[in-house]
Amino acid sequence: MGAPPGYRPSAWVHLLHQLPRADFQLRPVPSGFAPQEQEYQQALLLVAALAGLGLGLSLIFIAVYLIRFCCCRPPEPPGSKSPTPGGGCVTWSCIVALLVGCTGIGIGFYGNSETSDGVSQLSSALLHANHTLSTIDHLVLETVERLGEAVRTELTTLEEVLEPRTELVAAARGAQLQAEVVAQQLQGLAFWQGVPLSPLQVAEDVSFMEEYRWLAYVLLLLLELLVCLFTLLGLAKQSKWLVIVMTVMSLLVLVLSWGSMGLEAATAVGLSDFCSNPDPYILNLTQEETGLSSDILSYYFLCNQAVSNPFQQRLSLSQRALASIHSQLLGMERGAVRQFPSAQKPLLSLEETLNVTEGNFHQLVALLHCRGLHKDYGAALRGLCEDALEGLLFLLLFSLLSAGALATALCSLPQAWALFPPSDDYDDTDDDDPFNPQQESKRFVQWQSSI
């Protein structure tokens, strides 16, 4: 099969495509892209379920670690204010984990942008293909209407004007028959007319879903960024309430990170299966949705020398008929204008119609060649299988770094919180505040001493 121009499956596509797949009964599943088959759907769900397994294991590890920290910690001597050994390492490990999480957030923003660029390229290719198909339909409709109008008016008028010259009437009728042949042949060139599948609608649906996907990831990235920054602020200020709130938020973001990781992994694996050999699936799906013949679809999707233009015969017949009309008009113009001056106006109108028809015909020949639509097909594949897949892999790396960083932070935050100096409700009050209870006690003692 001929690959689209400029598209070759990348190394990531080959690597992900070679990963083993299994259904819920752990039976091997072929790596060919078959989303309609239940076994393949189960294989992708199993890939996503691995992230759920990772979430469960990380939560169990965090719970066991925190229980051990709370229940197995040796009691501190009364009044002891010495720092716990290794406390600085715990705080710094938490800080390093949060900084790693911030690095992952930067990777996530890049991956989200790359994925959006790839989907935008796919939408642009679909819109350009829709413009090409719409232009073909418009040119065919316009040309057929012009030829029908010429047959009904100018050629009919010429027959009436040239009635004394039977040979000229025969030429006018011949031109009329040839115009009907051209109109009949051109009507078969609008192959996408009446097809239920609209590239414009597909592009709008893809753009709609991508808009919400992009927004959801931006919100997730901003949420994790705020959690990391406020946690670092809480550690710097040694604010227990802020650290407690951020611990709860870190647990929420940890669950979201593992969930996004499952979606990204399943999507990347399925996309790699599609991108390894997209032609058969696209051909079968388009044929089912449109009902077009395999010859037409193979010509535009493959565009190689082994597949001939399915409209070549219609184009050849139309070209010969237009040439015949042109020669007949020249013959009528030479033999009828001097003898029948009233025939000059319909002849000039017919020449103008013929010139417009020939111009539209040459545009149709260029648009019906497979180069244009095949180029759009290649651009769509490059956007989906290169930029979008690369963005998904960066998002997968973000989720992995985020999950690891937040799990480390959740284990370290309680120990760092325990190292904070004991807080008193009045520690932060101003010593000169007259309503400070400590100042009131001092004033009471001074009053007793004075008495």
N, C-alpha and C positions, 0 to 999 in steps of 0.2 A: 504494500500500500504506500502511496506517495504521501510523505509528511508535508504539512503546510510549510510555506517558505519561512525560514528563520526559526522554526521550532524543532527542537530535539529534546527528548526526555532527559532531565538533568540527573546528576549523580544521586541527589536526594530522592528523586522519583524511583530510581532503580533500587536504592537501598531500602526504602520503605515498602516497595513492591515485593521484595524478597522476604519480608518478615513472615513467619508462619502464622496461620489463622486457624481458628477452631470454633465450633459452635458450642452450645450449652452442654452438649454431651462430650465435649473435648475431642470430637472427631475432626480430622483435618478438612479444611475448606479451601478450594482453589482460590488463587489470588486474582482471578479475572473479575472485572467490575461487573457485578450483577445485583444491583440494589433491589430488584424485584423478587429475588429468591430469598426464602426465609433463612436458609443456612448462612447466607452472606450477611443478612441483617443481624443475625445472632452473633456472628464473628465481630462485627463492628461494635455491637453492644458489649461484648465481652472485653474488647479493648477499652471502652469507656469505663467498664466496671473495675478495671485494674486501678483506676484513680480512686474509686470508692474504697477499694481494699487498702490502698495507701492511706486514705483519710482515716479509716478505722484503725489501722496499725499505729498511725501517728497519735491519734487521740488516746489509745490505750497506753502508749509509751509515755505521753505527757501525764496522764492520770496516775500511772504507777510511780513516775518520778516525783510528782508533787505529793502523793500520799507518803512516799518514803521520806521526803523532805520534811513534811509536817509531823509525822508520827515517830520517826526514828532519829530525830535531831536530839543530841544530848542536852540536858537542862543546863541553863546558864546559872552561874552563882548569883545569889542575890546582890544587887547593887553593882554588878559587873558592867563596866562600860567599855571594856576592851573590844576592838573589832574582831569579828570572826575571821579565823585564818582563811586565806583564799578568797575573801570577800571582794577584793579589787579585781581578781581574775573573773569572778562571776559578772560583775558590772561591765567590765570591758568586753567579755564575750557577748553579752546582750547588745552592747553598742555596736560591735562588729557585725553581729547578725542583722541588726537594723540597717546598717550601712550597706550590707550585701542586698538586703531587701530593696533599698533605694536604687541600687544599681540595676536590679531586676526590673524595677519600675521604668527606668530609662529604656531598657531593652524592650519592655512591653509597649511603650509609646512608639518605638521604631517599628516593631512588628505590626502593631495596629495600623500604622500609616502604610506600610508595605501591602498589607492585606487589602486595605481600602483602595490603594492604587491599582492593584491587580483586578479587583472587581470593577473599578471604574473603567479600566481598559476593556474588560469584557462587555460592559454596557455600551461603551462607545462603538465597539465593533458591531454589536447587534443593531445599534441605531444606524450606522453607516450601511449595513446590509439591508435594513428596512428601507433606507432612502433609495438604494439601487433598485430594489424590487418595486417600490412605488413608482420610480421614474420609468421603469419598463412598462408597467401597467398604464401610466399616463400617456406615454408616447404611443403605445398601441391604440389606446382609445382615441386619442386626438387624430392619429393618422387614418384610422378606419372611418371616423366621422367626416374628415375632410374628403376622403375618397367617395363616401356615400353621398355627400352633398354635391360633389362634382358630377357624379353619375346622374343625380336627380335634376340638376339645373344646367350646367354648361354643356355636357354631352347631349342631353335631350334637346337643348336649344340648337346645337350644331346639326343634329339630325334634321330638325325642321328647316333650318336655313339652307342646308346643303342638299335638300331633297331632290333638286333637279340633277345633281351629279351622283349617280348610284355608287360609283367607286369611292367617292368621298363619304357617303353615308355608310358604306361598308367599313371604311376606316374608322369612322366615329363609333360604330357598333363594336368593332374590334377593340378599340381603346376602352370602351365600356366593359367588355368582357374581361380584359386584362386588369382593369381597376378592381373588378369584383374578385378576381383571383388573388390580387395583392391583399385586398381586405380580408379574404378568407384565410390566407396563409398567415397574415400578421396576427389575427385573433388567436391563433394557436401558440404565439410567442409569449403571451401573458400567462406563464405557467403558474404563477403564484396567486392569480386572481381567484378569489373564492376559497382560498385555503384557510382553515380555522386557526392555524398556528401563526401568530403575529410576532415577528422579532421585536417590534415596538413594545408590545405588552410584556414580553419576556424581559426586556431591558428595564421597563418600569418596575416590574416585580422584583428583579434582582436589586435594583437601586433602593427600593423601599426596604427590603430586608437588610441590606448592607448598612443603610442609615441607622437603623435601630441596633444592629450588631456593633457598629463603631461607637455609638453613644453608650451602650452598655459597658463596653470595655474601657472607655474613657472614665466613666463613673467608678468602675472598679479600681482603675489605676489611681485616680484621685483619692478614693477612700483609703487605699493602702498607703499612699503617700502621706495623708493626714495622720493615719495611725502611727506611722514610723516617726514623723516629725514630733507629734505630741508625746509619744513615748520617750523620745530623746529629751524633750523638754522636761518631762516629769522626772527623768533620771537626773538631769542637771539641777533642777530645782529641789530635788528630793521631796516631791509632792506625792504623798501616798494616795490621795483620792484620785489624782490624775493617772497615776500608774495603774490603779485598780480599774478605772474606766477603760483605759487603753488595753488592759489585759483581756477584758471582755470583748472589746472590739477586735483585738487580734485573733481571738478564737473564731469570731464571725468571718473575718477575712480569710482565715485559714480554710474554713469550709468552702468559701467561694473560690479560693485558689485551686483546691483539689477538684471542685466541680468543673471549673473552666478547663483544667488540665485534661479531664476525661473527654470533654467535647472536642478540644483541640486535637487530641491524639486520634480519636475516631475519625474526625474529619480529614486529618492529614493522611491517614492510612487509606481511607476511601478515595481521596483525591489522587493519591499516588497510583492506585489501581486504575483509575480512569485515565490519568495522563500517560500511563505506560503504553497504551494503545487505544486512543480515543475514537478512531475512525469507525470501527464496527458498531460500537454502541450508538454513536451519533447518527450513523446511517439508518440503523434499525429504528431508533426512536423517532427520527424525523419522518421516516416513511410511514410509521404507525400514526403519527399525529396529522400528517398532511395528506396521505394517500397518493403521493406522487410516485412516479415510476422510479425504479432503482437506477435506470440509465441516467435520468436527469440528476438525481442526487449524487451518484458516483462521479459524474462529470464535474460538478461544482465542488464537492468535498475533496476529491482526490486530485483532479486537474493534472493528469499525466497523459502522455502520448498514447497509452494503451486504451484510453476511453475517448471516443470521438464525440463531437458536439451533437447532441440529439436534435438540435434545431437546424442543422446544416442544410438539410433538404428544403425546409421551408424558406430559409434565407436565400438559397440558390433560385428557387422558383420565383420568389418575390423580386429578386434582382433582375431576372430575365424578363419578367412581366413589366417592370418599370422601364427597362430598356426598350421593350416593344412599344409601350405607350409613348415614350419620348420620340421614337422614330415615326410613329403614326401621326403625332402632332406636328412634327416637322413636315411630313408629306401634305397634311391638310393645310398647313400655313402657306406652303409654296403654291398649292393649286387652287386655294379657295379665297385668299384675301383679296386678290385683284378682282375676281369675278363676283364675290359676295363680301362687300365691305362690312356688313353687319356681323360677319363671323369673326372679325378681328378681336372684339371685346371678349367673347367666351374663350377664344383661343389663348389670349393673354392671361385670363383668369386660370385656365387649365395649366398653363406653364408655371404660374406662380404656385398652384397647388402641387404640381409635380416636383418643383424645387424643394418645397417644404417637406414633401413626402420623402424625397431622397435624403434630405438632411436628417430627418427623424430615423430613416432606415439605417444610415451610417451610425448614428448614436446607438440604435438598438444592437447593431452588430458588435459594437465595442462593449456595451453593457452585458450582452448575453455571453460574451467570452468568459471563461471560468476564472481568469486572472483576478478580477475585482472581488468577487464573492469569496474566492479561495484565500485571498489576502486578508479579508475580514475574518475568515475562519481561523487563519493562523494567528492573527492578532488576539482573538478571543482566547485561544489556547495558551498563548504566551502569557497573557494577563492572569489566567486562572492557574496554570501549571508552573509558572515561574515566580511571578511577584506574589500572588496570593498564597501559594504553598510556602514560599520563603517566609512570608509574614506569619503564617501559622506556626512555623517552626520556632520563630523568635518568640511568639506568644507562649508556646509550649515551654521554652526556656525560662521565660518570665514566671510562669506558674510554678515551675520546679524550684526556682530560686526563692520565690515568695513563700512557698510551702515550707522549705527548709529553714528560711530565716525566721518565719513566724513561729515554727515549732521550737526552734532554739530560744527565741525570745520568751515564749510562754514558759519554758523550763527555767529560764534565768530570772525573769521578772520577780517571782515571789522571793527568791534569795536576795536579790537586790533591794527589794522592798523591806526585807527584814534587817538589812544593814543600815537603813535610814535611822537617824537619831530619834529617840522617843519624842513624839509630838505632844505638845500640851495646847489646850485650846487658847491659852493666853501667851504662848511663846512669841507670837508674831505681833502682839499689841505693843503700842508705844509706851516706853517707860514713863513718859511725861503725861500720859493720858490720865486725867483725874478719875475716870471711871474704871481704871484698871484695879481689879481686886487686890493685887499685890501692893499697889500704892496705897490703897485704903488701909491694908494691914499695917504698913509702915507708919502711916499717919496715926493710927490708933496706938501703936507701941510708943511713938514719940509723945503722944498726949498723956499716956499713963506715966511716962518718965518725968514729964514736966510737973505732974501733980505730986 
